[in-house]
Each structure stands twice: as structure tokens, then as C-alpha cells.
Amino acid sequence: MVAKNDGLSQDERDAVKQRAKELREQAKAGKNREAGTKAVLDAIAALSDEDQMLANGLHEIVTEVAPQLVPKTYYGMPGWANSDGKIVVFMQPASKFKTRYSTVGFEGTANLDDGDMWPTAFAYVSLTTETRQRLTDQVARAVS
């Protein structure tokens, strides 16, 4: 017997509500970098210790490699958008959806195309020298 799908999980419903709130707040703030940075740093501060470490590292990387991107939250997650306000890169914390690992995701605005198939998300559990360099390379490529 197939289980009945009752729609979105509570975590998913919470994310949708968070996104609606973000859109209202972003409409008030416009493309204000200061407001976006505060929102992203507040979102990072609300994460588990492990996710905070990963998100802070990603924030440092994006700020250094792609200073043209504007910080803004994306379904309550740290994200960075282009000048049109479209998300380019975001971090999905493991703790937000109770998953095994966090991911760094890239939206369609990211310049990652490589033939007929390419990755748009990367799982990561720590920021080593190697993972930091790989993320740096991906963010740089995404905005190239």
C-alpha cells in the first residue's frame, strides 16, 4: 500500500513561511547590502555550531572572491545574490532539514555550465584547506 502524501513536511512549511517573510523584508530594504549582510549574519548565528563554522567560512569566501554579490537570506539560509537580486550561491545547513551534511548550492544564475552536465550543489562537512580552495574556485567560476 502506498502511503498518502500529506504535502509539505513541517520543516518545509516553516521554510516557505520564512521565505515569504524574507521577501517582505527585502522589499522594504531593497538591494541594501548592509541589511542583507545583517540578515545573513543573523541567519548564521541561529545555526548549530558546526553549521555556523561552515557558513561563516562560506561567507568569508564569497565576500573575498565575489564582492559584487549581495548577501541575502534564501528560505532562511545564507545566500548571495547578483545585481538583479537573483541568488547565485547559498548554503543549506544540515541542521535546518536534519540532514547528514550541509550543502553549498548554486542557482541557474551561476556560471557553472560544463557541457551537457555539471554539479550545482556540493556536500561539505568541514572547511579544510582543500575544501576551502574548492569552494573558492566554484564561487569564482560561478561569477565569472
C-alpha positions in Angstrom: 0.0 0.0 0.0 1.3 3.4 -0.9 1.5 5.9 1.9 -0.6 9.0 1.5 1.4 12.2 0.9 0.1 14.9 3.1 2.1 17.6 1.3 5.0 19.6 2.8 6.7 18.5 6.0 6.7 20.9 8.9 10.3 21.9 8.1 9.3 22.6 4.5 6.3 24.7 5.6 8.5 26.6 8.0 10.9 27.3 5.2 8.1 28.6 2.9 6.9 30.9 5.7 10.5 32.1 6.3 10.8 32.8 2.5 7.6 34.9 2.5 8.9 36.9 5.5 12.3 37.4 3.7 10.6 38.7 0.6 8.6 41.2 2.6 11.7 42.4 4.5 13.8 42.5 1.3 11.1 44.6 -0.5 11.3 47.1 2.3 15.2 47.1 2.3 15.7 47.0 -1.5 19.1 45.9 -2.5 20.7 47.2 0.7 24.0 45.4 1.3 24.0 46.4 4.9 20.5 45.0 5.6 21.4 41.8 3.6 24.6 41.3 5.5 22.8 41.7 8.8 20.1 39.2 7.7 22.8 36.6 6.6 24.8 37.0 9.8 21.7 36.7 11.9 20.8 33.5 10.0 24.3 32.2 10.5 24.1 33.0 14.3 20.9 30.9 14.6 22.7 27.8 13.3 24.3 24.9 15.2 28.0 25.4 16.0 29.1 23.1 13.1 26.9 24.8 10.6 28.0 28.3 11.9 31.6 27.4 11.2 30.8 26.2 7.7 28.5 29.2 6.9 31.0 31.8 8.3 33.7 30.2 6.1 31.5 30.4 3.0 30.6 34.0 3.9 34.3 34.9 4.0 34.9 33.1 0.7 32.1 34.8 -1.1 32.9 38.2 0.3 36.5 37.9 -0.8 36.1 36.2 -4.1 32.8 37.7 -5.3 32.4 41.1 -3.5 29.8 42.1 -6.2 27.3 39.6 -4.7 24.9 41.0 -2.2 24.2 38.9 0.9 20.6 38.0 1.5 18.8 35.1 3.1 17.1 32.4 0.9 14.4 30.4 2.7 16.1 31.3 5.9 19.5 30.1 4.6 22.6 32.3 4.0 22.7 33.3 0.3 24.4 35.8 -2.0 22.7 37.4 -5.0 23.7 39.2 -8.2 22.9 42.8 -9.0 19.4 41.7 -10.2 18.7 40.3 -6.8 18.8 36.7 -8.0 20.5 34.1 -5.8 23.8 32.8 -7.2 25.1 30.8 -4.2 23.6 29.6 -1.0 24.3 27.3 1.9 21.8 24.7 3.1 22.7 23.9 6.7 22.5 20.3 7.7 20.7 21.3 10.9 17.9 23.1 9.1 16.5 20.0 7.5 18.1 17.4 9.8 20.4 16.0 7.1 23.7 14.3 7.3 25.7 17.1 5.7 25.4 20.8 4.7 25.5 21.8 1.1 26.6 24.8 -1.0 24.2 25.2 -3.8 24.3 27.3 -7.0 21.3 28.6 -8.8 20.8 28.9 -12.5 22.4 32.4 -12.4 25.7 30.8 -11.6 28.1 30.4 -14.5 29.0 26.7 -13.9 27.9 25.3 -17.3 30.3 22.5 -18.4 29.0 20.7 -21.5 25.8 18.7 -21.1 26.1 18.1 -17.3 27.6 19.8 -14.3 27.1 19.8 -10.5 25.1 22.6 -8.9 25.4 21.5 -5.2 28.3 20.3 -3.1 28.1 18.5 0.2 30.6 19.5 2.8 31.2 18.7 6.5 34.3 20.7 7.2 36.4 23.6 5.9 39.8 22.2 5.3 42.4 23.9 3.2 41.3 21.7 0.3 37.5 22.3 0.7 38.1 26.0 1.2 40.1 26.1 -2.1 37.4 24.0 -4.0 34.7 26.4 -2.7 36.8 29.4 -3.7 37.2 28.0 -7.2 33.5 27.2 -7.6 32.4 30.7 -6.4 34.9 32.4 -8.6 33.7 30.3 -11.6 30.0 31.0 -10.7 30.5 34.7 -11.0 32.9 34.7 -14.0 
